[in-house]
Amino acid sequence: MKRTLLVALGIAFSAFLYSCNSKEKNAPRPNILWLTIEDLTPMLSAYGDSLAATPNIDRLAQKGVRYTNAYATAAVCSPARSALITGVHATTLGTQHLRSETKLPDLVKALPTCLRETGYYCSNNDKEDYNFEAVDFWDESNKTAHWRNRKPEQPFFAVFNFMATHQSRIFGTDSAYNARFEKYLPRIERTDPEAIKLPSYFLDSPQIRRMWARYYDNVKIVDLQIQEIIDQLEEDHLTDDTIIFFFSDHGIGMPRGKRALYDSGLQVPLIVVAPEKYQKEFGLKPGRITDRLVSFVDFAPTLLDMLHLGVPEFMQGVPFLGPNSENEREFVFAAADRVD
């Protein structure tokens, strides 16, 4: 018992001492932009799906590195997002039950907290959904959160969440659907339900084909929305100083996808784009494709390692970019638990 107590105290004390200050004077200070879409496996033209016309995401893939083996740690949003923001599995944090409210352990410091301590401006555009309260995580977290609200020349970590591909957006009457996306529907070519090759485990019916067609239309819409943010980055002359991460929060929101521990529920698209001055340092050669295994618990330690800030011991992930990214994963792990 005494030994266990001493070990626990040692872990807590080391976590207390851990600070996110840069260990190198000339450490890189790029801006970091996370573009997060909802409920989507790699059903994008950049991943070979001819029905998903995503020219803007395709351009990101051409400029960056496309990962073909990236996986969420859960097939539903809150547990997966808790791992993304902390670098710790939901089953360790106690956040594995969707729609629970867990107190984050004192020794766990979230990624934006670490970045804010080093001078980064951290903004989250609307959605948190971590199964715990995000106390002191963000400089701003709301629908108007934006890097444009930071101090002049301040580096930023900005997260934008796109809901168009969320499971809830494919349901409802045609009139309700058309009203929801009236801004974008005239700008895309609508998907022909008869052109869809259904997975063999789906009933081939007009209703199922209609839902899948809407999903593909929503993928085309989110492609337009993502380009709007990239255009703002270019308008602000920040493209040459910003590393972009594009990914989904888990797999597709269809039966046997969301909530299920299959590839259809866990595998996500992941594209990372770096400006030229950072490409060599981080191995982000334009157009490269890699089958390296990546887990959501790897995201937080990866960013800290890229910025030479040191990875705290409580984080369970493996950096997939940065100076300490040479050790590759053999496995990724995921868990399913109670939903609602």
Protein Blocks (a to p, Z undefined) as FASTA:
>chain_A
ZZmmmmmmmmmmmmmmpccbdfbfklccddcdddddehiafbdfklopaklccfklmmmm
mmmccdfbbccfbfcfklmmmmmmnopafklnopmbghiacdddfklccfklmmmmnopa
cddehiaolopacehkbfbdcfkbcfklmcehiacddddddfklgmklmgccfklmmmmm
mmmmmmpccddfklpccdfkbccdfklmmmmmmmmmmmmmmmmmmmmmmmmmmmnopmmm
cccddddfbdcfbehiaoiacfklmpccddddddfklmmmnopaghiacfbdcdfklmmm
mmmmmnonopafklmbdcfbdjklmbccfbdcdddddeZZ
